[in-house]
Amino acid sequence: MIGIIDYGMGNIQSVVNAFQRIGADVGVVTTAGQIAESDGIILPGVGAFNQAMENLSKQNLVSQIQKSVESGVPLLGICLGLQLLAESSEEFGYHEGLGLMPGNVSRIPENAGYRVPHIGWNEVKLTALENNVLFEGIENADCFYFVHSFALGCDPKYISGVTHHGSEITASIQYKNIFATQFHPEKSQTNGLKLLSNFKKYVESNCVLNNG
């Protein structure tokens, strides 16, 4: 089962609905034990970084998320869920993240003609990353739906897609068994469902490999 973590940040029902549409075996998880039993993990989220980390800590989920990922369980972060994977964020002051990948979160620059927050459909240009798991079968520069004011800065070798909103912004990452999107695939229609299907296929392949 793919576990979608509910830690009180945003409406996760749209994520559940999207995975159900592609025939995935998914369930909402709220405890460390449920995360430990999941074959794949979805970390969604909408809102402030510090509140999200506080909620995860109150539910005693931080350590188990880290343990599961470090043991090889695939994780997909969505929107705020991508940012939480980083070492830190500067949103409302300095706050530590899950530290599952090197990188830090900062506010999108307010360049002339580009409003912050960044809201709406935007092209995602794929990088030269080999084996770009999430975007298999998706065209370069296809559009996805964004809603955010902060973005992840990290080594370009971990970035699988970028978008432009006054400056180049990390749109998606791939790091070991960690995948994440700054945009909302569950709100991105056909392209979003294809991306979620790619993650589902990766989880299933990982299960076969581990059980083989």
Phi, psi and omega per residue, in radians:
M1 nan 2.490 3.012
I2 -1.606 2.131 -3.107
G3 -1.657 2.144 3.084
I4 -1.700 1.998 -3.012
I5 -1.337 2.163 3.056
D6 -1.837 1.902 3.122
Y7 -2.184 0.432 3.018
G8 1.399 0.338 -3.123
M9 -2.090 1.637 3.088
G10 1.635 2.885 3.126
N11 -1.474 1.915 -3.091
I12 -1.535 -0.101 -3.075
Q13 -1.074 -0.590 3.115
S14 -1.144 -0.576 3.081
V15 -1.212 -0.771 3.094
V16 -1.020 -0.829 -3.110
N17 -1.053 -0.713 -3.118
A18 -1.132 -0.746 3.128
F19 -1.193 -0.625 3.089
Q20 -1.147 -0.601 3.127
R21 -1.108 -0.515 3.134
I22 -1.679 0.173 3.047
G23 1.362 0.417 -3.133
A24 -1.431 2.556 3.016
D25 -1.467 1.725 -3.066
V26 -2.199 2.760 3.058
G27 -2.700 2.672 3.093
V28 -1.435 2.269 -3.129
V29 -2.089 2.488 -3.091
T30 -2.298 -0.060 -3.095
T31 -2.197 2.794 3.112
A32 -1.076 -0.675 3.139
G33 -1.086 -0.689 3.123
Q34 -1.189 -0.658 3.094
I35 -1.135 -0.707 -3.130
A36 -1.080 -0.492 -3.115
E37 -1.579 -0.050 -3.075
S38 -1.466 2.436 3.101
D39 -1.397 -0.397 3.079
G40 -2.595 2.722 -3.069
I41 -2.213 2.348 3.003
I42 -1.949 2.197 3.084
L43 -1.993 1.583 3.112
P44 -1.489 -2.980 3.067
G45 2.710 2.468 3.033
V46 -2.410 2.289 3.127
G47 2.304 -2.731 -3.032
A48 -1.546 2.454 -3.101
F49 -1.011 -0.862 -3.058
N50 -1.133 -0.668 3.119
Q51 -1.170 -0.653 3.123
A52 -1.107 -0.816 3.137
M53 -1.119 -0.650 3.113
E54 -1.117 -0.760 3.129
N55 -1.119 -0.767 3.112
L56 -1.068 -0.675 3.123
S57 -1.188 -0.740 -3.137
K58 -1.091 -0.574 3.127
Q59 -1.542 0.085 3.130
N60 0.982 0.767 -3.087
L61 -1.812 -0.338 -3.012
V62 -1.010 -0.918 -3.078
S63 -1.074 -0.718 -3.110
Q64 -1.231 -0.656 3.048
I65 -1.032 -0.805 3.136
Q66 -1.086 -0.769 -3.140
K67 -1.106 -0.775 -3.119
S68 -1.090 -0.814 -3.129
V69 -1.135 -0.748 -3.134
E70 -1.155 -0.381 3.106
S71 -1.529 -0.054 3.058
G72 1.882 0.042 3.118
V73 -1.213 2.249 3.129
P74 -1.157 2.439 3.101
L75 -2.237 2.400 3.016
L76 -2.078 2.030 3.056
G77 -1.661 2.457 -3.129
I78 -2.189 2.174 3.094
C79 1.008 -1.965 3.077
L80 -1.007 -0.540 3.108
G81 -1.064 -0.541 3.032
L82 -1.179 -0.819 -3.071
Q83 -1.103 -0.618 -3.111
L84 -1.133 -0.348 -3.133
L85 -1.245 -0.344 -3.032
A86 -1.312 3.063 3.131
E87 -1.297 -0.607 -3.091
S88 -2.824 2.928 3.029
S89 -2.412 2.636 3.095
E90 -1.749 0.160 -3.138
E91 -1.210 2.125 -3.085
F92 0.964 0.758 -3.119
G93 1.704 -3.138 -3.113
Y94 -1.430 2.268 3.108
H95 -2.460 2.385 3.107
E96 -1.379 2.517 3.094
G97 -1.777 -2.799 -3.136
L98 -1.264 -0.356 3.096
G99 1.157 0.524 -3.116
L100 -1.499 -0.208 3.054
M101 -2.634 2.633 3.125
P102 -1.237 2.277 3.129
G103 2.707 2.853 -3.114
N104 -2.425 2.647 -3.056
V105 -1.837 2.322 3.121
S106 -2.451 2.878 -3.090
R107 -1.222 2.512 3.072
I108 -1.144 2.308 3.108
P109 -1.076 2.435 3.134
E110 -1.595 1.391 3.115
N111 -1.421 2.689 -3.075
A112 -0.963 2.273 3.088
G113 1.513 -0.058 -3.120
Y114 -2.153 1.993 -3.104
R115 -1.411 2.588 3.005
V116 -2.119 2.195 0.216
P117 -1.274 2.733 3.059
H118 -1.444 1.917 -3.085
I119 -2.239 2.255 3.027
G120 2.217 -3.029 -3.109
W121 -1.404 2.417 3.125
N122 -2.632 2.652 3.126
E123 -1.216 2.506 2.996
V124 -2.012 2.018 3.125
K125 -1.640 2.197 -3.075
L126 -1.365 2.552 3.104
T127 -1.557 -3.118 -3.122
A128 -1.452 0.236 -3.125
L129 -0.984 2.250 3.097
E130 -1.283 2.607 3.117
N131 0.912 0.992 -3.128
N132 -1.329 1.520 -2.917
V133 -0.994 -0.878 -3.029
L134 -1.134 -0.520 -2.997
F135 -1.824 0.301 3.080
E136 -1.055 2.183 3.134
G137 1.418 0.098 3.110
I138 -1.899 2.343 -3.078
E139 -1.258 2.570 3.030
N140 -1.098 2.379 3.124
A141 1.293 0.298 2.962
D142 -1.191 2.802 -3.022
C143 -1.762 2.550 3.099
F144 -2.412 2.864 -3.011
Y145 -1.723 2.169 -3.084
F146 -1.976 2.553 2.930
V147 -2.603 1.749 -3.119
H148 -2.934 2.754 3.081
S149 -2.043 -0.238 -3.119
F150 -2.135 2.749 -3.098
A151 -2.546 2.726 -3.111
L152 -1.482 2.323 2.960
G153 -1.890 2.205 -3.123
C154 -2.717 3.088 3.107
D155 -1.036 2.284 -3.119
P156 -0.964 -0.427 -3.111
K157 -1.190 -0.254 3.099
Y158 -1.673 -0.092 -3.060
I159 -1.605 2.167 -3.134
S160 -1.748 -0.270 3.105
G161 -2.775 2.579 3.126
V162 -2.273 2.747 3.014
T163 -2.298 2.955 -3.120
H164 -2.162 2.194 3.049
H165 -2.538 1.324 -3.044
G166 1.478 -0.513 3.060
S167 -2.695 2.952 3.123
E168 -1.303 2.282 -3.069
I169 -2.151 2.432 3.049
T170 -1.139 2.073 -3.140
A171 -1.722 -0.492 -3.141
S172 -2.791 2.697 -3.140
I173 -2.353 2.724 3.035
Q174 -2.454 2.025 -3.075
Y175 -2.474 1.875 -3.064
K176 0.981 -2.105 3.122
N177 -1.707 0.332 -3.133
I178 -1.879 2.278 3.081
F179 -2.284 2.604 3.126
A180 -2.838 2.666 3.103
T181 -2.256 2.401 3.040
Q182 -1.316 -0.505 3.086
F183 -1.433 3.022 -3.135
H184 -1.794 1.751 3.114
P185 -1.104 -0.552 -3.127
E186 -1.200 -0.221 3.104
K187 -1.975 0.176 -3.018
S188 -1.891 0.444 2.988
Q189 0.960 -2.390 -2.995
T190 -1.047 -0.771 -3.134
N191 -1.102 -0.689 3.136
G192 -1.144 -0.733 3.119
L193 -1.148 -0.636 3.085
K194 -1.106 -0.740 3.125
L195 -1.093 -0.773 3.118
L196 -1.135 -0.611 3.070
S197 -1.106 -0.659 3.108
N198 -1.126 -0.701 3.097
F199 -1.165 -0.745 3.094
K200 -0.977 -0.795 3.138
K201 -1.100 -0.681 3.112
Y202 -1.110 -0.767 3.118
V203 -1.058 -0.790 -3.128
E204 -1.107 -0.701 3.103
S205 -1.150 -0.665 3.127
N206 -1.143 -0.645 3.107
C207 -1.137 -0.761 3.131
V208 -1.091 -0.756 -3.134
L209 -1.079 -0.781 -3.100
N210 -1.264 -0.491 -3.110
N211 -1.660 -0.098 -3.081
G212 -1.411 nan nan
